Amino acid sequence: MPIHAPSSDASAPGRGACDHRPVSRPKGERTLYEIASSFFAAVVILFAAVGMVVTAFGEDGVGSAGFLVCSALLMLGSGRLLLGLKRGNEGGEEL
């Protein structure tokens, strides 16, 4: 028995094309996801900065792998925070 794809008859209930338009919200209103993402980005920045200070004044110094990992985390957290704040200021618009 052959399997057929569902028909694309838009007049039938439940068979219309998917509408993927973004839901509009007031300008500057942020979703819980955006707020949580910005919060966790700030936490990553804090941990990375503390790790860089501890590693820099420790035995290994600034040339260690730990310092490089912390600086990479600092850059990633800063970028995520910047994007989150930028997107939050624009409202529901895409970047």
Buried (B, 14 or more C-beta within 10 A) or exposed (E): EEEEEEEEEEEEEEEEEEEEEEEEEEEEEBEEEBEEBBEBBBEBBEBBBEBBEEBBEEEEEEEBEBBEBBBEBBEBBBEBBEBBEEBBEEEBEEE
